[in-house]
Amino acid sequence: IKQTGNERAAWDCYRRFIDMFGDVVMGPTTGLTHHDFENELEKIKKKYGAAEDTDLTAEQLEQMQAILSRRETAALIAGCRPMEPTTAPVVRAVRAATSVAASDARIVGALELDADLAARVAAIAAADRGDAEPPAADPAALVREYGPQRLREAIMVACVFERFAGAGEDLVPPGPFWCHVLAVARLARDLAESHEQVSPTDAFAAGLLHDLGRLVLAETARSAYGSLTSLATRAQVPLEELEERLLGMSHAEVVAELVEHWVFGRDLAPVLKMHHAPRTQLEQLEPPQVPLAQVLALADRLAHAHLAGDPRHDRLAATEDFA
């Protein structure tokens, strides 16, 4: 609309895209056909006494809604494999890492139960600091070398990678995606370290989880999400806005729905759901959740501003109101 100044043409293009998308992409799995969409258009034409499609105004065309409902999308993502470690030692380590009250000894004890996990955590901690080679995977030595906070973070990253490495990579390029996710997690942690009301552990966890809904959608709604991301790139439309239009829910809402059943992050659901929201909406959360929500939203905006992510979907958002 901004590029052409023709709002009616924009909504007509949108209507035609929904028609094609529903027939070709969603039709094989939902039973939708071209006629289902034409019937919706006919209802609008009848309502306003329009003989032809071109007789409808922009405001009238805008009343057409996406056919794929939030409930249908929710049913698809409900089949997503949960983020649940495969061994008891990893579960113990993740719970220790994500508990603010957990002692260093508890983290060391959890890592001592799984040598493979300790080696992966050592490699992740070393890469985060830019070390050329990871140290020996001795848990007590790792705590001394990197500090308990960095080890907590490395354990969380190992858990997320175990579940989502390679997920949806043909639709969501893994390099840019993980670059953005890790950038947001680190920025959120750094911001939290100077904020008395936000735990750096919670901030890092929120940053690590915030965009995983994209991978879930790529796994569970492959055809639909592939067409959606392609359209977002061509039309230069914010991805989350198109998700809400065509799928009934954004990737932020998806991860907020699913994190309730994951091994960590359950308490972060309201914050994750709002990471694209403006500050005025964040302030409507429960008071204890507001500082973390602001930290995550600012970290996400800063990461996009520094182009840490997929350039196809990077966009600049105002950060002044978070200062």
C-alpha positions as a printed Julia matrix, in Angstrom:
323×3 Matrix{Float64}:
   0.0     0.0     0.0
   2.84    2.36    0.87
   4.63    1.62   -2.4
   1.67    1.98   -4.75
  -0.74    4.25   -2.91
  -3.5     1.93   -4.14
  -5.06    0.27   -1.11
  -7.77   -1.5    -3.11
  -5.24   -3.17   -5.43
  -3.24   -4.33   -2.42
  -6.22   -6.0    -0.79
  -7.29   -7.57   -4.08
  -3.79   -9.07   -4.48
  -3.98  -10.33   -0.92
  -7.39  -11.91   -1.62
  -6.06  -13.65   -4.75
  -3.03  -14.93   -2.87
  -5.19  -16.41   -0.09
  -7.34  -18.11   -2.74
  -4.33  -19.69   -4.46
  -2.57  -20.53   -1.19
  -5.6   -22.27    0.26
  -6.34  -24.26   -2.89
  -2.82  -25.37   -3.81
  -0.99  -25.54   -0.47
  -3.65  -26.29    2.13
  -6.08  -28.13   -0.13
  -4.38  -31.55   -0.05
  -4.42  -31.68    3.78
  -7.56  -29.7     4.66
  -9.88  -30.36    1.72
 -10.1   -26.66    0.87
 -10.72  -25.78   -2.77
 -10.78  -22.67   -4.91
 -14.58  -22.59   -4.51
 -14.36  -22.21   -0.73
 -12.56  -18.92   -1.21
 -14.77  -17.77   -4.04
 -17.79  -18.4    -1.81
 -16.3   -16.03    0.77
 -15.82  -13.4    -1.92
 -19.39  -13.88   -3.14
 -20.68  -13.26    0.38
 -18.86   -9.92    0.48
 -20.13   -8.99   -3.01
 -23.7    -9.88   -2.07
 -23.47   -7.93    1.17
 -22.52   -4.73   -0.68
 -24.46   -5.32   -3.91
 -21.3    -5.55   -6.03
 -21.74   -7.13   -9.48
 -18.0    -7.61  -10.11
 -14.92   -8.1    -7.94
 -13.67   -4.71   -9.08
 -16.78   -3.03   -7.64
 -15.59   -3.76   -4.1
 -13.7    -1.05   -2.22
 -10.5    -1.55   -0.24
 -12.44   -1.45    3.03
 -14.83   -4.13    1.8
 -12.06   -6.42    0.52
 -10.29   -6.1     3.85
 -13.19   -7.9     5.52
 -12.15  -11.21    3.93
 -10.48  -13.34    6.58
  -7.88  -16.07    6.28
  -9.49  -19.5     6.04
  -6.87  -21.34    8.15
  -7.97  -20.69   11.71
  -5.94  -20.43   14.87
  -7.53  -23.68   16.03
  -6.35  -25.52   12.91
  -2.8   -24.23   13.34
  -2.88  -25.16   17.02
  -3.92  -28.69   16.07
  -0.92  -28.97   13.74
   1.65  -27.76   16.27
   0.17  -29.99   18.98
   1.87  -32.89   17.2
   5.29  -31.3    17.6
   7.84  -33.49   19.39
   8.51  -31.81   22.76
  11.88  -30.54   23.89
  12.61  -33.27   26.41
  16.16  -34.62   26.87
  16.57  -38.3    26.15
  18.53  -39.21   29.29
  18.0   -38.6    33.0
  21.45  -36.97   33.51
  20.69  -34.36   30.85
  17.3   -33.63   32.46
  19.06  -33.19   35.8
  21.69  -30.9    34.28
  19.1   -28.73   32.52
  17.02  -28.38   35.68
  20.11  -27.39   37.63
  21.17  -24.91   34.95
  17.78  -23.2    34.77
  17.24  -22.97   38.52
  18.5   -19.67   39.88
  18.81  -21.28   43.31
  20.96  -24.21   42.11
  24.47  -24.27   43.56
  27.68  -24.68   41.57
  28.08  -28.11   43.17
  24.7   -29.2    41.83
  25.69  -28.2    38.29
  29.05  -29.99   38.62
  27.33  -33.09   39.97
  24.89  -33.16   37.06
  27.67  -32.87   34.48
  29.69  -35.63   36.16
  26.88  -38.07   35.39
  27.22  -37.66   31.61
  30.67  -37.37   30.06
  29.24  -36.74   26.59
  27.15  -33.83   27.85
  30.16  -32.4    29.69
  32.18  -32.52   26.45
  29.42  -30.75   24.5
  29.05  -28.11   27.2
  32.83  -27.54   27.21
  32.82  -27.08   23.42
  29.88  -24.64   23.54
  31.41  -22.59   26.38
  34.74  -22.45   24.56
  33.1   -21.35   21.29
  31.1   -18.68   23.11
  34.3   -17.19   24.51
  36.17  -17.59   21.24
  38.67  -20.15   22.49
  40.51  -22.05   19.77
  40.2   -25.38   21.57
  37.8   -26.54   24.29
  39.42  -27.53   27.6
  39.23  -30.99   29.1
  35.64  -31.8    30.0
  36.23  -31.89   33.76
  33.08  -30.32   35.31
  34.79  -28.74   38.33
  37.52  -27.29   36.1
  34.88  -25.98   33.69
  33.17  -24.04   36.48
  36.5   -22.49   37.46
  37.38  -21.7    33.84
  34.1   -20.26   32.58
  32.09  -19.48   35.7
  28.73  -20.96   36.64
  26.63  -18.54   34.56
  28.34  -19.45   31.28
  28.03  -23.15   32.08
  24.33  -22.73   32.77
  23.99  -21.12   29.36
  26.02  -23.83   27.61
  23.83  -26.56   29.14
  20.67  -24.8    27.9
  22.16  -24.42   24.41
  23.12  -28.11   24.36
  19.54  -29.07   25.27
  18.01  -26.86   22.57
  20.49  -28.07   19.93
  19.78  -31.7    20.82
  16.12  -31.17   19.93
  16.16  -28.54   17.19
  19.47  -28.85   15.33
  18.5   -29.49   11.7
  14.79  -28.82   12.3
  13.12  -27.07    9.36
  16.49  -26.12    7.9
  15.21  -26.18    4.3
  12.72  -23.43    5.19
  14.6   -21.6     7.96
  18.32  -21.24    7.07
  20.14  -22.56   10.15
  23.18  -20.25   10.04
  21.3   -16.94   10.18
  18.64  -18.39   12.48
  21.02  -19.58   15.2
  23.14  -16.46   14.79
  20.09  -14.37   15.67
  18.88  -16.62   18.49
  22.27  -16.71   20.21
  22.78  -12.98   19.7
  19.44  -12.24   21.38
  20.23  -14.62   24.24
  23.61  -13.0    24.91
  22.28   -9.46   24.58
  19.42  -10.28   26.95
  21.86  -11.74   29.48
  24.14   -8.7    29.24
  21.2    -6.32   29.7
  19.96   -8.35   32.68
  23.34   -8.18   34.4
  22.8    -4.45   34.89
  19.13   -4.81   35.85
  18.34   -5.67   39.47
  14.92   -7.16   38.68
  15.95   -9.59   35.92
  17.88  -12.84   36.34
  20.62  -13.24   33.69
  19.75  -16.96   33.57
  16.09  -16.25   32.8
  17.07  -13.58   30.27
  19.42  -15.93   28.41
  16.78  -18.7    28.43
  14.13  -16.35   27.02
  16.46  -15.23   24.24
  17.37  -18.82   23.42
  13.71  -19.88   23.16
  12.09  -16.79   21.65
  12.15  -17.77   17.95
  11.84  -21.56   18.2
   8.22  -21.25   17.09
   9.57  -20.68   13.57
  11.21  -24.11   13.59
   8.06  -25.71   14.98
   5.96  -24.2    12.19
   8.53  -25.32    9.61
   8.27  -28.87   10.99
   4.51  -29.13   11.45
   3.1   -26.92    8.68
   5.81  -27.33    6.08
   4.03  -26.43    2.86
   2.11  -23.57    4.38
   5.1   -22.11    6.15
   7.34  -22.4     3.11
   4.91  -20.36    1.02
   4.43  -17.89    3.86
   8.15  -17.17    4.35
   8.59  -16.8     0.59
   5.74  -14.31    0.44
   7.12  -12.37    3.43
  10.44  -12.03    1.63
   8.95  -10.92   -1.7
   6.39   -8.55   -0.22
   8.73   -7.25    2.51
   6.05   -7.88    5.1
   7.05   -8.6     8.73
   7.0   -12.36    9.18
   4.97  -12.34   12.38
   2.24  -10.21   10.8
   1.85  -12.64    7.9
   1.83  -15.6    10.29
  -1.05  -14.06   12.2
  -2.95  -13.31    8.97
  -2.53  -16.7     7.3
  -2.02  -19.15   10.16
  -3.98  -17.48   12.93
  -0.97  -17.25   15.26
   2.59  -15.97   15.13
   5.76  -17.91   15.9
   5.91  -16.03   19.23
   2.49  -17.41   20.16
   3.5   -20.88   19.0
   6.51  -21.1    21.31
   4.47  -19.65   24.18
   1.88  -22.43   23.66
   4.45  -25.24   23.54
   6.96  -24.15   26.17
   4.47  -25.16   28.85
   5.35  -28.79   28.01
   9.13  -28.4    27.6
  11.89  -29.23   30.03
  12.56  -25.56   30.76
  11.01  -22.18   30.08
   7.5   -22.87   31.4
   7.43  -19.65   33.43
   8.55  -17.61   30.41
   5.49  -18.21   28.21
   3.87  -14.74   28.65
   7.21  -13.03   27.99
   7.97  -15.11   24.89
   4.54  -14.42   23.46
   5.11  -10.66   23.59
   8.65  -10.28   22.27
   7.49   -8.36   19.17
   5.06   -6.16   21.1
   5.6    -2.43   21.75
   6.47   -1.32   25.25
   2.94   -0.12   25.98
   1.65   -3.69   25.52
   4.47   -5.2    27.56
   3.45   -3.05   30.5
   0.09   -4.83   30.53
   1.77   -8.07   31.68
   1.86   -9.03   35.34
   4.26   -6.59   37.08
   6.96   -9.21   37.87
   7.07  -10.2    34.17
   7.45   -6.69   32.74
  11.22   -6.14   33.29
  12.17   -9.45   31.63
   9.73   -8.81   28.76
  11.34   -5.42   28.17
  14.85   -6.9    28.26
  13.91   -9.61   25.72
  12.12   -7.19   23.39
  15.06   -4.78   23.45
  17.59   -7.57   22.88
  15.6    -8.79   19.86
  15.44   -5.27   18.4
  19.16   -4.7    18.94
  20.05   -8.02   17.3
  17.98   -7.11   14.24
  19.57   -3.64   14.16
  23.0    -5.28   14.03
  21.76   -7.65   11.28
  22.38  -10.68   13.48
  20.0   -13.03   11.72
  18.29  -13.77    8.43
  18.53  -10.59    6.31
  15.35  -11.58    4.46
  13.32  -10.92    7.58
  15.41   -8.34    9.44
  13.63   -5.11   10.15
  14.45   -2.14   12.3
  12.15   -1.37   15.21
  12.29    1.58   17.53
  14.35    1.1    20.69
  14.1     4.59   22.21
  11.12    3.76   24.41
  13.15    0.96   26.07
  16.0     3.28   27.07
